[in-house]
C-alpha cells in the first residue's frame, strides 16, 4: 500500500483553555474518501482546521504528502495542494460567483474543461455566474463552496459537513458531485453527519470521541454493523 | 472606452451616474462656472479630499483595516513638497521630488507599521496608527527649525502656478469666458488633473485581482488564507499603496494652499472628517469618496452662510432664528450626518445602488 496522503501522529490541539484534540491518530489513503465521523463536539472540525493550519497542533505531527506541515502557515498549506471547504461555507458574499471561483483558482486562470465539469455538477452556478454570491440560496452557496475547492485539482480535499441543513434534492446533488470527484481519484477527508451520504461515499471511516480517533476501518464494515455503530456513536446507520 | 477608463466599475445606478457626471463637470469647469476665489478654493479642496478619501476607502472599505494615521501620510506628502520647495527653490522639479519622496516615505512608514501590527490583528493596527500619528504630529510641532512648528511653512510655487503668471494674452486676450488666464487657474487644473488620474488609478487597483482579494480578506480572512492568499502581504500592500496615494493628495493640497501646517494636514479633526466622508459616501465603493467628499466640503464651506441667510429669513419667528443662527452650523452639520448615516446606512452610493 502506498504512503497515505495525510497522516496525523498524536495530534493535540488546544483552543484557549480547552483541550479539543487529545492525540489524534489518523491516516487518509491516496485516492480514497476517508470519513471522519462522530457525535457533535468530539473534534472533527478542529481536526480539519488543524490540518489546514487554522489551529496549531501543540503536540504531535501533521504529515502531508511526506512533508511535515504542522508549523506551516495556512496559505502555504493551501498552496501545497489542500482544498478546504469549511462548515460555514465561507463564501465571499460581496463578490460574484465568478469572482469567487477566480479567487479560488489561486494558481492561475481557470481551466475551461474543469469549469465545464464544475458547471455540470452544479448547474445553478452557471446560471448565477455574474450574480453576487450573497444573493444565492443556502444550497447554492454550499455548491459554490465545494465548487471553489473543485475548480483546481488538489492533492487533498478537506470537506466539513457539506450537506448540513440542505434540502434532500440539494443533498443528492452534493453527493453526486462528491462521487464524481471521488471517481477522478481525489483524496478526500470528509466530515459528514448524513450517514446515507457517508455510506455511499466513504471507503474508510474514522470515528472520533472526546478528541481522539477511537475506531478506524472500512466504511463498509461500519455501515454493516449496527452494534458497532451503536457502541461508537450511540446510534445506528440503519435508522438513517 | 468609458468602461476601460472606469476599469469596468460602472456606477450601476442612473441617479448615481447623473450625480457623478454633474460633480465631474462642475469640478472640471469650476473656475469658469463658479468664478471667485472661495468657490474655486472649495472645488480644489473637493478634488484633494476625493483623492484622500478614496485612498482611505482602499484601506477601510476594501481592506477592512481601520487606520488613524491617514492624515499623517497626508501630512508627510504635504510637508515633502513644502520642504522641497523651501530648500530646493521654486520649480516643478522640487514639487515632483517632494511629492515622490513624501509618497515613498509614507509607504515605507506604512510598511513598518503594517509589518509590526497587521501580523497579529487588524485592531492593533488601529491602535498603533493612533499612537504613531499622535507622535508625528507632536514631532512636527516641536521640530520648528525644519517644519515651522505650529506656524507651519509658507513657500513659493513655480511662477507658472502663481497668480502673477498670465498667459493666452495674444490668442485670447488673457481671458476666457471672463476668467483671467493666470497661474492660479493652472494650479487648479494641476490639482484637478492629479486627483483625477490618481483616482482612476485607485479605481483600477480595486477592480484588479488584487482588489478582489482585498474584498475577500475583508469578508473572511481565514477563508482567504485557506485558499492560499497571504493575508498579511495583501493588507500591508494595501496599506502602503493607500499611504502613498494619501501622501500624493497631501502634495496636491500643499501646491494648492502654498502652505502647510499641523492643523491643516495632521490634525485628528481632519482624520474624523475623512472617516465621516467615507461613511457618508459609502464604504468599499470608491464613488462614495466622490459623493462623501463633495457633500462634506460643501457643507463645511457653505452651511454657515446658508444658515445665516435662513436665520435672516425667519426673523420675527420665535426660537427659529436662534436655532438657525450661523454660529450653530456645527450643530446642524452633526445633525445632518446623523440623519445621513440613519437613512443611508450603506452610504449614499450603497443606497443608490440598491443596497439596504
Interface residues (C-beta under 8 A of the other chain):
Chain A: X52 X53 X54 X73 X74 X75 X78 X79 X84 X86 X90 X91 X92 X93 X94 X95 X99 X102 X103 X104 X106 X107 X148
Chain B: X209 X212 X213 X215 X216 X218 X219 X220 X222 X223 X224 X225 X226 X227 X228 X229 X230 X231 X284
